[in-house]
Amino acid sequence: MVTSRKVGEHVERVGEIPVMRRAERLVVVVGFDGSESAYRALDASALLISGRIGTVEIVFVAHMVPGAEMSASALTESLKGFDSAEVELADAVRDRLADIEDRWRFQRRNGPVVHELLAVAEEQSRDYGDGAQVVIVVGSAMGTLHHVVGSVPVALVRHAKYPVVVVP
């Protein structure tokens, strides 16, 4: 796993020694699109909260390709496809996370993937306050498409103010 370490505000000092502050609650925001690497990220998130107080916020982002010109009927069909994908992915997550009971929530967002994942992380941080550590977990970008539209993991590592775990 590759992790960005933006930890300045999470360090305390014991004498002269810097020590990571352990938050009361861990909030894991997981980007989930149904890919193999997304399932691995989902599994990693469950491991991260095991044995501690924490929640997993699973986020499916329905993202329309920028600049794609669509007729109204094509746009309606695309949105129906996202609705269908949302139901299928929520069911898959429910099956996969049956062991962690009510410690997770699935949500759909519409918009650019990185922007929406960061927005969810920010909302969770605001909701839980200083007693929580927010971590973003995503699968690695596979295939050649990410070379064209940009890699979500790379953009998150560069721009997130929260630690980011990229699961291969």
QUIDADA-V882166 format. One record per pair of residues at least 24 apart in sequence whose C-alpha atoms are under 6 Angstrom apart, sorted by the first residue. I is the first residue (numbers start at 0). J is the second residue. D is the distance in Angstrom with one decimal. If there is no record, write none. Layout:
BEGIN
[[I,J,D] [I,J,D]]
END
This chain:
BEGIN
[[0,165,5.7] [0,166,5.1] [1,164,5.8] [1,165,5.2] [2,163,5.4] [2,164,4.5] [3,156,5.7] [3,162,5.4] [3,163,5.2] [4,162,5.5] [5,162,5.7] [22,130,5.5] [22,131,5.2] [22,132,5.5] [23,130,5.2] [23,131,5.8] [24,52,5.0] [24,53,5.0] [24,131,4.5] [25,53,4.4] [25,131,5.6] [25,132,5.0] [26,53,5.5] [26,54,5.1] [26,55,5.9] [26,133,4.7] [27,55,4.7] [27,133,5.8] [27,134,4.9] [27,135,5.8] [28,55,6.0] [28,56,4.7] [28,57,6.0] [28,135,4.7] [29,57,4.8] [29,58,5.9] [29,135,5.9] [29,136,4.8] [29,137,5.8] [30,58,5.1] [30,137,5.2] [31,58,5.7] [31,59,5.1] [32,59,5.8] [36,138,4.4] [37,138,4.8] [40,137,5.4] [40,138,5.2] [40,166,5.6] [54,102,4.8] [54,103,5.5] [55,103,4.5] [56,103,5.7] [56,104,5.1] [57,104,6.0] [57,105,4.7] [58,106,5.1] [58,107,5.8] [59,107,4.8] [60,107,5.7] [60,108,4.7] [60,109,5.5] [60,112,5.7] [61,109,4.8] [62,109,5.9] [62,110,5.1] [62,111,5.7] [134,161,5.9] [134,162,5.2] [134,163,5.9] [135,163,4.8] [136,163,5.8] [136,164,4.7] [136,165,6.0] [137,165,5.1] [138,165,5.5] [138,166,4.7] [138,167,5.9] [139,165,5.8] [139,166,5.8] [139,167,5.0]]
END
